[in-house]
């Protein structure tokens, strides 16, 4: 009877060791859950960015106003009948 109890305690200890410290243990599970949460947060940020880019693309496809605004802001273009004034600050 004592041998059976000792054998069961050894098996229990081996299973507990594997549960807490072995491969696919509780600590591995918790670390994986943290990584999943981090990746999901990153994915949400990327989804927001993609939505903004898609809205920008749709805006450029549909109207000339967005194209004109982008050309003015990024390329410094002006229309034929417009006058361009450049104000240069004085340097002391």
Secondary structure, 3 states (H helix, E strand, C coil): CHHHHHHHHHHHHHHHHHHHHCCCCHHHHHHHHHHHHHHHHHHHHHHHHHHHHHHHHHHHHHCHHHHHHHHHHHHCCCCCCCCCCCCCCCCC
